Amino acid sequence: LEGLGPTRLPAEHFNLYPAILAGLHQLGIDYETAGRWWGVVVGSLIVVPLYFWIRRQFDDRTAVVACALVGLHPKSIEWSAQLVRDPTFCLFATCALYGGFRAATERSIGWFAAAGAAIFLATQTRIEGWFLLLPIAVWTVSE
C-alpha cells in the first residue's frame, strides 16, 4: 500500500460494508449507530427476497415458515458491540439466489442481470459471494 496515501486503496481491497457505513456517517450518524441501524434494516429485509424465492420453488405456506424461521433466528439481525457485515452479505446473497432462480426458470436476461448485480454486491461484501454462481449455473443447466 506504499505510495497510495491514506484515502486510496487498490480495487482488490474494496469492501462495500465500510463504504456504506462511511456514507451513513456523512449524514451525521456515528459509525456504531450507523452499523446497528444498517444491520437491523438489511437483516429485516432478508425475508422479502427469501419469501418470493421459496414461494416460487414450493408454495406460500413453506415460504411463510422459511421467513418465520429466518426472522426468529437471533443472528439474523446482529445485536453486538461489533459492527458485522453478515446481514448485508445475507441480503445480497438471498437477492442473488432469488434473481438467479427467476432467471433460470424464466430465461430472462433482466433477471440474469439482476442476479449478476446481486452477486457483484455480495462479493464486494464477502469473498464467499463467488460461490453464488454455483446454484445459478446448476439451475440454468437443469432447466
C-alpha atoms as an extended CHARMM CRD file, in Angstrom:
* protein
*
       143  EXT
         1         1  LEU       CA              0.0000000000        0.0000000000        0.0000000000  PROA      1               0.0000000000
         2         2  GLU       CA              3.0620000000        2.1810000000       -0.1190000000  PROA      2               0.0000000000
         3         3  GLY       CA              2.5530000000        5.3980000000       -2.0460000000  PROA      3               0.0000000000
         4         4  LEU       CA             -1.2060000000        5.1430000000       -2.1920000000  PROA      4               0.0000000000
         5         5  GLY       CA             -1.8740000000        7.7000000000        0.5000000000  PROA      5               0.0000000000
         6         6  PRO       CA             -4.4710000000        7.4700000000        3.2730000000  PROA      6               0.0000000000
         7         7  THR       CA             -7.5490000000        7.7230000000        1.0390000000  PROA      7               0.0000000000
         8         8  ARG       CA             -6.6990000000        5.4270000000       -1.8790000000  PROA      8               0.0000000000
         9         9  LEU       CA             -6.7460000000        1.6500000000       -1.7050000000  PROA      9               0.0000000000
        10        10  PRO       CA             -6.3080000000       -0.7690000000       -4.5760000000  PROA      10              0.0000000000
        11        11  ALA       CA             -9.5120000000       -2.2220000000       -6.0340000000  PROA      11              0.0000000000
        12        12  GLU       CA             -8.8480000000       -5.7230000000       -4.6810000000  PROA      12              0.0000000000
        13        13  HSD       CA             -9.1370000000       -4.3550000000       -1.1370000000  PROA      13              0.0000000000
        14        14  PHE       CA            -12.5180000000       -2.6950000000       -1.6470000000  PROA      14              0.0000000000
        15        15  ASN       CA            -15.2840000000       -3.7370000000        0.7210000000  PROA      15              0.0000000000
        16        16  LEU       CA            -18.7980000000       -2.4010000000        0.3290000000  PROA      16              0.0000000000
        17        17  TYR       CA            -19.7490000000       -2.5060000000        4.0180000000  PROA      17              0.0000000000
        18        18  PRO       CA            -17.3090000000        0.1940000000        5.2440000000  PROA      18              0.0000000000
        19        19  ALA       CA            -18.3300000000        2.3530000000        2.2790000000  PROA      19              0.0000000000
        20        20  ILE       CA            -21.9740000000        2.0840000000        3.3610000000  PROA      20              0.0000000000
        21        21  LEU       CA            -21.0690000000        2.9960000000        6.9360000000  PROA      21              0.0000000000
        22        22  ALA       CA            -18.9700000000        5.9190000000        5.7130000000  PROA      22              0.0000000000
        23        23  GLY       CA            -21.9080000000        7.1410000000        3.6420000000  PROA      23              0.0000000000
        24        24  LEU       CA            -24.2050000000        6.9600000000        6.6440000000  PROA      24              0.0000000000
        25        25  HSD       CA            -21.5650000000        8.7290000000        8.7270000000  PROA      25              0.0000000000
        26        26  GLN       CA            -21.5860000000       11.5710000000        6.1850000000  PROA      26              0.0000000000
        27        27  LEU       CA            -25.2610000000       12.0470000000        7.0800000000  PROA      27              0.0000000000
        28        28  GLY       CA            -24.2070000000       12.8230000000       10.6510000000  PROA      28              0.0000000000
        29        29  ILE       CA            -24.6900000000        9.3840000000       12.2160000000  PROA      29              0.0000000000
        30        30  ASP       CA            -21.8350000000        7.9720000000       14.2660000000  PROA      30              0.0000000000
        31        31  TYR       CA            -20.3220000000        4.7260000000       12.9910000000  PROA      31              0.0000000000
        32        32  GLU       CA            -21.6820000000        2.4630000000       15.7480000000  PROA      32              0.0000000000
        33        33  THR       CA            -25.2440000000        3.7100000000       15.3750000000  PROA      33              0.0000000000
        34        34  ALA       CA            -24.9990000000        3.5570000000       11.5880000000  PROA      34              0.0000000000
        35        35  GLY       CA            -23.7840000000       -0.0350000000       11.7890000000  PROA      35              0.0000000000
        36        36  ARG       CA            -26.5990000000       -1.0460000000       14.1080000000  PROA      36              0.0000000000
        37        37  TRP       CA            -29.2740000000        0.6820000000       12.0460000000  PROA      37              0.0000000000
        38        38  TRP       CA            -27.9140000000       -0.7520000000        8.8100000000  PROA      38              0.0000000000
        39        39  GLY       CA            -27.7860000000       -4.2450000000       10.3420000000  PROA      39              0.0000000000
        40        40  VAL       CA            -31.3850000000       -4.0120000000       11.5140000000  PROA      40              0.0000000000
        41        41  VAL       CA            -32.6290000000       -2.7220000000        8.1580000000  PROA      41              0.0000000000
        42        42  VAL       CA            -30.8700000000       -5.2700000000        5.9410000000  PROA      42              0.0000000000
        43        43  GLY       CA            -31.4020000000       -8.0780000000        8.4400000000  PROA      43              0.0000000000
        44        44  SER       CA            -35.1110000000       -7.3610000000        8.3030000000  PROA      44              0.0000000000
        45        45  LEU       CA            -35.1560000000       -7.0650000000        4.5120000000  PROA      45              0.0000000000
        46        46  ILE       CA            -33.7230000000      -10.5790000000        4.0520000000  PROA      46              0.0000000000
        47        47  VAL       CA            -37.2030000000      -12.0670000000        4.3770000000  PROA      47              0.0000000000
        48        48  VAL       CA            -38.5040000000      -10.2160000000        1.2790000000  PROA      48              0.0000000000
        49        49  PRO       CA            -36.4360000000      -11.9710000000       -1.4270000000  PROA      49              0.0000000000
        50        50  LEU       CA            -36.4760000000      -15.1660000000        0.6480000000  PROA      50              0.0000000000
        51        51  TYR       CA            -40.2740000000      -15.2490000000        0.6500000000  PROA      51              0.0000000000
        52        52  PHE       CA            -40.5590000000      -14.7680000000       -3.1140000000  PROA      52              0.0000000000
        53        53  TRP       CA            -37.7820000000      -17.2630000000       -3.8480000000  PROA      53              0.0000000000
        54        54  ILE       CA            -39.1960000000      -20.0490000000       -1.6250000000  PROA      54              0.0000000000
        55        55  ARG       CA            -42.7400000000      -19.3240000000       -2.8080000000  PROA      55              0.0000000000
        56        56  ARG       CA            -41.6340000000      -19.8330000000       -6.4230000000  PROA      56              0.0000000000
        57        57  GLN       CA            -39.8740000000      -23.0910000000       -5.5840000000  PROA      57              0.0000000000
        58        58  PHE       CA            -42.5070000000      -24.5490000000       -3.2620000000  PROA      58              0.0000000000
        59        59  ASP       CA            -45.6500000000      -22.7850000000       -2.0470000000  PROA      59              0.0000000000
        60        60  ASP       CA            -46.9030000000      -19.9190000000        0.1160000000  PROA      60              0.0000000000
        61        61  ARG       CA            -47.0090000000      -21.8910000000        3.3540000000  PROA      61              0.0000000000
        62        62  THR       CA            -43.4230000000      -23.1130000000        3.0000000000  PROA      62              0.0000000000
        63        63  ALA       CA            -42.2920000000      -19.5660000000        2.2190000000  PROA      63              0.0000000000
        64        64  VAL       CA            -44.0030000000      -18.1960000000        5.3320000000  PROA      64              0.0000000000
        65        65  VAL       CA            -42.3990000000      -20.8710000000        7.5270000000  PROA      65              0.0000000000
        66        66  ALA       CA            -38.9550000000      -20.2200000000        5.9980000000  PROA      66              0.0000000000
        67        67  CYS       CA            -39.2950000000      -16.4780000000        6.5980000000  PROA      67              0.0000000000
        68        68  ALA       CA            -40.5200000000      -17.0510000000       10.1420000000  PROA      68              0.0000000000
        69        69  LEU       CA            -37.5020000000      -19.2310000000       10.8680000000  PROA      69              0.0000000000
        70        70  VAL       CA            -35.1290000000      -16.6220000000        9.4730000000  PROA      70              0.0000000000
        71        71  GLY       CA            -36.9560000000      -13.7760000000       11.2200000000  PROA      71              0.0000000000
        72        72  LEU       CA            -36.9000000000      -15.5270000000       14.5760000000  PROA      72              0.0000000000
        73        73  HSD       CA            -33.2610000000      -16.5680000000       14.3650000000  PROA      73              0.0000000000
        74        74  PRO       CA            -31.3030000000      -14.3330000000       16.7570000000  PROA      74              0.0000000000
        75        75  LYS       CA            -28.2910000000      -13.9720000000       14.4720000000  PROA      75              0.0000000000
        76        76  SER       CA            -30.3320000000      -12.6840000000       11.5140000000  PROA      76              0.0000000000
        77        77  ILE       CA            -30.0730000000       -9.2180000000       12.9800000000  PROA      77              0.0000000000
        78        78  GLU       CA            -26.8010000000       -8.8690000000       14.8010000000  PROA      78              0.0000000000
        79        79  TRP       CA            -27.0270000000       -7.0720000000       18.1290000000  PROA      79              0.0000000000
        80        80  SER       CA            -23.4650000000       -6.6990000000       19.2010000000  PROA      80              0.0000000000
        81        81  ALA       CA            -20.8230000000       -4.1540000000       20.0650000000  PROA      81              0.0000000000
        82        82  GLN       CA            -19.0190000000       -5.1850000000       16.8710000000  PROA      82              0.0000000000
        83        83  LEU       CA            -20.1550000000       -3.9280000000       13.5240000000  PROA      83              0.0000000000
        84        84  VAL       CA            -20.5480000000       -7.0170000000       11.3420000000  PROA      84              0.0000000000
        85        85  ARG       CA            -21.2970000000       -7.2750000000        7.6530000000  PROA      85              0.0000000000
        86        86  ASP       CA            -23.1010000000      -10.6360000000        7.7450000000  PROA      86              0.0000000000
        87        87  PRO       CA            -26.6710000000       -9.2770000000        7.4240000000  PROA      87              0.0000000000
        88        88  THR       CA            -25.5640000000       -7.2200000000        4.4200000000  PROA      88              0.0000000000
        89        89  PHE       CA            -23.9890000000      -10.2550000000        2.7730000000  PROA      89              0.0000000000
        90        90  CYS       CA            -27.0500000000      -12.3960000000        3.5380000000  PROA      90              0.0000000000
        91        91  LEU       CA            -29.3540000000       -9.8400000000        1.9200000000  PROA      91              0.0000000000
        92        92  PHE       CA            -27.2570000000       -9.6810000000       -1.2580000000  PROA      92              0.0000000000
        93        93  ALA       CA            -26.8820000000      -13.4800000000       -1.3220000000  PROA      93              0.0000000000
        94        94  THR       CA            -30.6220000000      -14.0350000000       -0.9410000000  PROA      94              0.0000000000
        95        95  CYS       CA            -31.3300000000      -11.4870000000       -3.6890000000  PROA      95              0.0000000000
        96        96  ALA       CA            -28.8120000000      -13.2700000000       -5.9250000000  PROA      96              0.0000000000
        97        97  LEU       CA            -30.4400000000      -16.6440000000       -5.2960000000  PROA      97              0.0000000000
        98        98  TYR       CA            -33.9190000000      -15.2910000000       -5.9420000000  PROA      98              0.0000000000
        99        99  GLY       CA            -32.8340000000      -13.4600000000       -9.0850000000  PROA      99              0.0000000000
       100       100  GLY       CA            -30.8380000000      -16.4390000000      -10.2890000000  PROA      100             0.0000000000
       101       101  PHE       CA            -33.7360000000      -18.8220000000       -9.7980000000  PROA      101             0.0000000000
       102       102  ARG       CA            -36.0970000000      -16.4910000000      -11.6760000000  PROA      102             0.0000000000
       103       103  ALA       CA            -33.5190000000      -16.0390000000      -14.4270000000  PROA      103             0.0000000000
       104       104  ALA       CA            -33.0240000000      -19.7770000000      -14.8590000000  PROA      104             0.0000000000
       105       105  THR       CA            -36.7230000000      -20.6490000000      -14.8410000000  PROA      105             0.0000000000
       106       106  GLU       CA            -37.9050000000      -17.7400000000      -16.9920000000  PROA      106             0.0000000000
       107       107  ARG       CA            -34.7990000000      -17.4240000000      -19.2100000000  PROA      107             0.0000000000
       108       108  SER       CA            -34.9250000000      -13.6730000000      -18.7240000000  PROA      108             0.0000000000
       109       109  ILE       CA            -31.8680000000      -11.5570000000      -19.4330000000  PROA      109             0.0000000000
       110       110  GLY       CA            -33.1600000000       -8.9430000000      -16.9910000000  PROA      110             0.0000000000
       111       111  TRP       CA            -33.2220000000      -11.4320000000      -14.1310000000  PROA      111             0.0000000000
       112       112  PHE       CA            -29.7410000000      -12.6850000000      -15.0930000000  PROA      112             0.0000000000
       113       113  ALA       CA            -28.5250000000       -9.0690000000      -14.9270000000  PROA      113             0.0000000000
       114       114  ALA       CA            -30.2210000000       -8.5660000000      -11.5440000000  PROA      114             0.0000000000
       115       115  ALA       CA            -28.6750000000      -11.7820000000      -10.2030000000  PROA      115             0.0000000000
       116       116  GLY       CA            -25.2830000000      -10.7070000000      -11.5370000000  PROA      116             0.0000000000
       117       117  ALA       CA            -25.5870000000       -7.3320000000       -9.8360000000  PROA      117             0.0000000000
       118       118  ALA       CA            -26.5370000000       -9.0070000000       -6.5490000000  PROA      118             0.0000000000
       119       119  ILE       CA            -23.5930000000      -11.4170000000       -6.8640000000  PROA      119             0.0000000000
       120       120  PHE       CA            -21.2910000000       -8.4670000000       -7.5230000000  PROA      120             0.0000000000
       121       121  LEU       CA            -22.5670000000       -6.7070000000       -4.3980000000  PROA      121             0.0000000000
       122       122  ALA       CA            -22.2410000000       -9.9150000000       -2.3680000000  PROA      122             0.0000000000
       123       123  THR       CA            -18.6330000000      -10.4020000000       -3.4910000000  PROA      123             0.0000000000
       124       124  GLN       CA            -17.9050000000       -6.7840000000       -2.5710000000  PROA      124             0.0000000000
       125       125  THR       CA            -19.1110000000       -7.5980000000        0.9330000000  PROA      125             0.0000000000
       126       126  ARG       CA            -17.5460000000      -11.0570000000        1.3730000000  PROA      126             0.0000000000
       127       127  ILE       CA            -15.4070000000      -13.1710000000       -0.9360000000  PROA      127             0.0000000000
       128       128  GLU       CA            -17.7860000000      -16.1180000000       -0.4690000000  PROA      128             0.0000000000
       129       129  GLY       CA            -20.1640000000      -14.3290000000       -2.8390000000  PROA      129             0.0000000000
       130       130  TRP       CA            -18.4280000000      -16.0590000000       -5.7450000000  PROA      130             0.0000000000
       131       131  PHE       CA            -19.9880000000      -19.3440000000       -4.6070000000  PROA      131             0.0000000000
       132       132  LEU       CA            -23.3920000000      -17.9300000000       -5.5480000000  PROA      132             0.0000000000
       133       133  LEU       CA            -22.5250000000      -18.6550000000       -9.1600000000  PROA      133             0.0000000000
       134       134  LEU       CA            -22.7670000000      -22.4100000000       -8.4870000000  PROA      134             0.0000000000
       135       135  PRO       CA            -26.5140000000      -22.7630000000       -7.8050000000  PROA      135             0.0000000000
       136       136  ILE       CA            -27.3460000000      -20.3420000000      -10.6070000000  PROA      136             0.0000000000
       137       137  ALA       CA            -25.2320000000      -22.3430000000      -13.0480000000  PROA      137             0.0000000000
       138       138  VAL       CA            -26.8420000000      -25.6110000000      -11.9170000000  PROA      138             0.0000000000
       139       139  TRP       CA            -30.3670000000      -24.1330000000      -12.1830000000  PROA      139             0.0000000000
       140       140  THR       CA            -29.6170000000      -22.7520000000      -15.6420000000  PROA      140             0.0000000000
       141       141  VAL       CA            -28.2870000000      -26.0750000000      -16.9570000000  PROA      141             0.0000000000
       142       142  SER       CA            -31.0210000000      -28.1660000000      -15.3360000000  PROA      142             0.0000000000
       143       143  GLU       CA            -33.9730000000      -26.0620000000      -16.5410000000  PROA      143             0.0000000000
